[in-house]
Amino acid sequence: MSKILFVCTGNTCRSPMAEALARALWQEAGIEAEFLSAGLAAWGESPASPEAQKVMAEKGLDLSEHRSRSLTAEMVAEADLVLTMTRGHRDLIIERWPQFAHKVHTLWYHARGEDRDVLDPFGGTVEEYRQVAGEIEELLKRILEQEKGV
Ligand SMILES: N[C@@H](Cc1ccc(OP(=O)(O)O)cc1)C(=O)O
């Protein structure tokens, strides 16, 4: 079973939403995979931001149990694929652990081959979070289609 790790900065907004959305999409498609998320600058064990929780709840997904975690070498080593929200995140991971460079990509690049970032909604409005969640969901659907060989 493949293991996909999503990485952002704080692990309270983008990567927890990506993790929850991916789990739901893959489950719906009947494809087994394991998902987790972490942050490069995660602070303690913080819950997902209230806006992220709200936007996920609108989609029937529960982020209330989420607690932020810092990315570790072990997490990267154990993942089959590491998808980052920005090129900066990708570059930092590769700088820290060059031996895993082959499996670290941005979400945008892996989904669409484009050098773009999923920008940080931290401090933004719920509508901004909704847009970011929509962007992440579209990119995940593209990856899922590729996995299904569509
Ligand atoms: N800006 C935050 C850190 C932070 C940054 C980004 C952020 O969003 P995400 O979880 O999507 O990286 C969350 C938290 C702070 O000052 O503590």
The ligand as a Tripos MOL2 file, in Angstrom:
@<TRIPOS>MOLECULE
LIG
   17    17     1     0     0
SMALL
NO_CHARGES

@<TRIPOS>ATOM
      1 N1          2.5710   31.8650   10.6930 N.3       1 LIG1
      2 C1          2.4610   30.9050   11.7550 C.3       1 LIG1
      3 C2          3.0720   29.6220   11.3270 C.3       1 LIG1
      4 C3          2.2390   29.0080   10.2760 C.ar      1 LIG1
      5 C4          2.5120   29.2090    8.9450 C.ar      1 LIG1
      6 C5          1.7090   28.6790    7.9760 C.ar      1 LIG1
      7 C6          0.6120   27.9350    8.3450 C.ar      1 LIG1
      8 O1         -0.1760   27.3720    7.3750 O.3       1 LIG1
      9 P1          0.0570   25.8850    6.8680 P.3       1 LIG1
     10 O2         -0.3420   24.9680    7.9610 O.co2     1 LIG1
     11 O3         -0.8080   25.7760    5.6600 O.co2     1 LIG1
     12 O4          1.5180   25.7730    6.5040 O.co2     1 LIG1
     13 C7          0.3440   27.7050    9.6650 C.ar      1 LIG1
     14 C8          1.1480   28.2580   10.6370 C.ar      1 LIG1
     15 C9          3.1240   31.4430   13.0100 C.2       1 LIG1
     16 O5          3.5110   32.5920   12.9830 O.co2     1 LIG1
     17 O6          3.2290   30.6970   13.9500 O.co2     1 LIG1
@<TRIPOS>BOND
     1     1     2 1
     2     2     3 1
     3     2    15 1
     4     3     4 1
     5     4     5 ar
     6     4    14 ar
     7     5     6 ar
     8     6     7 ar
     9     7     8 1
    10     7    13 ar
    11     8     9 1
    12     9    10 2
    13     9    11 1
    14     9    12 1
    15    13    14 ar
    16    15    16 2
    17    15    17 1
@<TRIPOS>SUBSTRUCTURE
     1 LIG1         1 GROUP 0 **** ****
